[in-house]
Amino acid sequence: MSDEMEPQTELIAETDTYSAWRAVEPDGEITYHLEMNNVTLHFFQEEWDEFLKLARLLVK
């Protein structure tokens, strides 16, 4: 598969057991990914924005 078809990824944050990263898909869509031990959550932009809103409410 050519590099054009591979998503471009960027690590957002990382701890010993968790990581958050984003991918710019070949069609230009951005997806976000949370890896927590053996679970990975995938978010589209709108879902990610809502998740961040929830996370901010949790840490108040």
C-alpha positions in Angstrom: 0.0 0.0 0.0 1.3 3.4 -0.9 2.1 6.1 1.7 -0.7 8.2 0.2 -3.3 5.6 1.5 -1.9 5.5 5.0 -3.3 7.9 7.6 -0.9 10.5 9.0 -0.8 10.0 12.8 0.3 12.3 15.7 0.7 11.3 19.3 -1.3 13.8 21.5 -0.4 12.5 25.0 1.0 9.3 26.6 1.5 7.7 30.0 2.9 4.3 30.9 -0.4 2.6 30.1 -2.6 5.1 28.2 -2.2 7.0 25.0 -4.2 9.4 22.8 -3.4 10.0 19.2 -5.1 11.4 16.1 -5.0 10.4 12.5 -5.6 12.4 9.4 -7.2 9.9 7.0 -6.5 9.9 3.3 -9.9 11.5 2.7 -8.9 14.4 5.0 -11.2 13.3 7.9 -9.6 13.5 11.4 -10.2 10.7 13.8 -9.0 10.5 17.5 -8.0 7.3 19.4 -7.7 6.5 23.1 -5.7 3.4 23.9 -6.3 2.3 27.5 -4.6 -1.1 28.2 -6.4 -3.5 26.0 -9.2 -1.2 25.0 -9.1 1.4 22.1 -11.8 4.0 21.7 -12.2 5.6 18.3 -13.8 9.0 17.8 -14.8 11.2 14.9 -14.3 14.9 15.4 -17.8 15.7 16.7 -17.6 12.8 19.2 -14.1 13.8 20.3 -15.3 17.4 21.0 -18.1 16.0 23.1 -15.8 13.6 24.9 -13.5 16.5 25.8 -16.5 18.5 27.1 -17.3 15.5 29.3 -13.7 15.2 30.5 -13.6 18.9 31.5 -16.8 18.4 33.5 -15.3 15.5 35.3 -12.2 17.4 36.5 -14.1 20.4 37.9 
